[in-house]
């Protein structure tokens, strides 16, 4: 099975924690006319990237099969990539904490040739032959949520494991990797909090 749906509950918690850490940093893209999201695509992007995607879309059908990834999703994709599983879904995957998708600025579009000019005109950069389906938003207001995504996991872990705390520095390290390997795919008992 080549779906990261098993970690969706944990991923939803991580995205909510990111929104708590930096309110307004994420924006919905699942309401853009013509845009259809694949099963592994989160309905959120960095707010500036979401505005750019909205500007590029004109109601024409656009299927996006990967968007913002949480640390949990990237862990799964990287595992698939390393073990050569699900090549139809993951041809290339960076280690957790390093993926452009974790930045909130990346999208994968299978019909890249038809959308390349429009997406470029809105501030997205095509990765080219290395990863033909991949676009990164590099326009005005682009941020990078990778460290924030890691920190969101670290905070959730600590909230649920006060006797096994890790540093909340936002860097992917051995301590974070060990905890993520033990994290519940169906989410933590104590979820996100914005206080």
N, C-alpha and C positions, 0 to 999 in steps of 0.2 A: 504494500500500500504506500503510495507516494503522496501523502497528504500530511501536513503539519497540524491538521485539525485536532489531534490528540493533545497538543499543548496550547490550544486556543484559550481555555480558561486562564491558564497562567499568563499567557500573552496579553489577554485583556487586562489582567491585574497590572502587568508591567506598564502598559500604555497609560492606564489610569494614574499610576504612580508618577510617570513622566509628566503628565498633565498637572499633577499636584506640585511637583518640583518646579515646573516652569509653566504657569497658566498661559494659555493662548498659543503655545508653541506648536500645537498640532491642530490641523483643520480637516474636516470631513471632505471626502472626494466621492462618496457613494451616491451623492445626489446630483452629480454632473450629468446633464442630458447626453445620452449616447455612450457613456462610459460604463463598461461592465467589468466587474472584478472577478478574478478567478478565486477558487476555494482557498488558496494560500495567500491571498492578498488582503492586507489590512485596509479598512476603509479610511485610513488617515495618512496624511503626509505632513511634513514641516509646513507651517502656514504659508510661507512664501512660495514653496513648490506647489502647494495646492492652488494658490491664486494663479500661478503660471499655467498649470494644467487646465484650469477652468478657462483661461484666456485662449489656450491653444485649441481646446475642444470647440466644435461648432455644431454639436448634435450628431455628427457622423459617428458610426459605430467604432468604438475604440475598446479593445479588450486588453486589460492589464492583468497579467498573472502574478506579478510580484510588486510590492510597494514597500512601505515601512516594515521592517522586521524587528521583532524584539530579540533580546539576547537568547531566549528560549528557542525561538524559531531558527535563529542562526546556528545555534548549537546542533539542532537536528539536521539542517542543510549541510553543515560542514561535516557532520558524521556521515551523511549519505555520500558526499563528495569524496571523502577520504577512503570510504569502503566501496566506492564505485556502484552505489545503489541509486536507483531512480535517475538515470542519466537523462531521461526525457524531461525531467523537472529541474534538475540541477546539473549543469555542465561545468560550473565553476562556482566555488563558494569559499570565501575568506574565513579565517578563524573567527570565533565570536569576539566581539569588540572591535573588529576591523572592517566589517562589511560596509560598503557604501549604502546598502539598504538599511542598516541600523542608523544611518545619519538622518533618515527621514526624507532624503532628497532624491532617492533612486526609484525608478520604475522599470519594469521589463515589459516590452510590448512586442508580441510576436510579429505583427505587421509593421515592423520598424521602417521598411522602405517607404511605405505610404505615409507614415507620420513623421519622418525625419525632418523635413523642412519646417513643418508647423511647430514641432517641439523645439527645434533649434531657434526658431523665431521668437519663442516664448522664454528662452534662456536656458534650455536644457542642452547638455552636451552629450553627443552620441559617443559611446565607447569604441565603436568601430569593429573591425574584424575580430578583435580579442573576445568580445562579448556582444554580438550583433544586436541582441534584443534590448540591451541596457542603455538607459539614459540617466544622467545625473543633472539635477537642477543646479546651475552655477550663476544664476542671475541675481538681481537685487534682493537683499534680505536673506540670502541663503545662510542657514545655520548648519550646525552639525550636532546631532543628538546622540552620537555614539557613547560618549562618556556619561551622558545623562541616563541613557538606557542601562548601562552597567550599574550606575549608582542606584537606579530604581530597583534593580534586583537586590543589590546589597542591602538597601533599606528594608525591603520586604523580608529578606532572609533574617535580618537582625530583629525585626519586629516579632517574628515567629520563633526565633531561637535565641532568647536572651542569654542562654548559657553557652552559646557557640557563636559568638559575634565575630564579624569580619569587618575590616576597615571599609568605610563608605567613601572611597576616593575616586570612584568612577573608572578605574583601570581594570582591565581583564588580567587577572593574575591566577596563580595556582590555587590560592584559597577560594577565590570566586568560582573557578572551574570545578573544584571539588564539591562546593555547595550546590552549584547548578545541576550537577550530575545526580544529586539527591533530592532536588526540588520536586514537589508534586505537580505533575502535568495538569491536574484538575484544579490547581490554584492553592494558595496558602489559606489557612483557617482565618488568619487576620489579614485582610486585604489592604488596599491603598487607603491612605489617610492624608488629607490636605492640611493638617495642622502641624 
